[in-house]
Amino acid sequence: MPLALRALCLATALAVARVYAAPPLPPLLPAQQVALDVAVLHYESGRFAQARRALQVLARQGVPAAQYNLAVMHLRRELPHPSRAQAAALLERAARGGFVTAQWMLGQALENGALGPRDLVRAHEWHAQAAAHGDVAAPEKLKELATRAATAPP
């Protein structure tokens, strides 16, 4: 078995073990859910400054959805001082917090180098996490990454 394929298999096993070992995330507090809903309404209405302020408060409280949305605002350059590094950090926090969309997006970014150096092993780990949490596209992406690793030159 090629070394790259062994590394991907090990990474998948470790990622899946971490997912199943982790307890389910608690739901948001009612006040956090209301604040998140208001932030989304601000965003959808084009009031990015208000959305950013509300999302920053929630992100500091550890709300993965807020961390993800702030990361997206950085990437779309909808903030006064957008930062790819800040987007990457927020996206990783959201992914570690169990936000499936962030897990998928982080896997994609690591695969194609959108947020820094390409890292196919970490991309595979995040796609495995997304798959374990129910992302419907992630299992196919895992197969694709495994096929690429198996056919890659040593």
Secondary structure, DSSP 4 states (H G I P E B T S, - for coil): --HHHHHHHHHHHHHHHHHHHSPPPPPPPHHHHHHHHHHHHHHHTT-HHHHHHHHHHHHHTT-HHHHHHHHHHHHTT-SSS--HHHHHHHHHHHHHTT-HHHHHHHHHHHHHTTTSS--HHHHHHHHHHHHHTT-SSHHHHHHHHHHHHHHS--
